[in-house]
Amino acid sequence: MSDIICNNSCSDRVFCYNSGIKGKYYDDKRIMFVLHRSDSRAIKKDLGIEGLFRVEDMQLENSYDEALRRSDTGRFLRWLTGYCGMTLDDVYITNMFKCLIPDDREPRYSEYGSCAELLRRQILDVKPEKILVFGMKPYEYMFPEIYKTQNFNRLKFERYENIPALIINHPRRLHGMKRIERQKYLIEIRNFLKS
């Protein structure tokens, strides 16, 4: 993935994290998780960085992996994969928005354009057999035509570049669900990943 260049307009002080995290056993399962974006605050904390995010730090890729694994999202992903009889080593994890922005500001609408194309090329490169898409932002930019015309409730099956994709709520939404509804939701996710 190192040949993919980010032409994003977000800032000259960003780190474009294109490659994602490929689990040791991904080649057996071929499942990709697409999250919204990484949290540069978590990575700064992992690296012991004070103040603005330093893009020149050479340990960034490993720190991203460690920060994700220790974050709330990472804990949910570990729990979800365990519920489905897998681990994080079985999946490829990447972000819709590829850049880490100083002070962790929310990306602007115009800054997503290059990232959507980078993600498409990344998916074609790693060839997943299934994609689990987390949240509204990845849904909006991966499926722009569908997003404009169809509401998203809680689970949505689509095809991305002819690959089966399941769009689900962001992990934070699970906590607000009633227990019975959450159980049905998780069973559908498990069935999709295990089928």
ABEGO torsion letter per residue (X at the ends): XAABBBABAAEABBBBBAAEBBBAAAAAAGBBBBBABBBAAAAAAAAGBBEBBBAABAAAAAAAAAAAAABAAAAAAAAAAAAAGBBAAABBBBBABABBBBGGBBBBAAAAAAAAAAAAAAAAAAGBABBBBBEAAAAAAABAAAAAABBBAABBBBBBGGBBBBBBBBAAAAAABBAAAAAAAAAAAAAAAAX
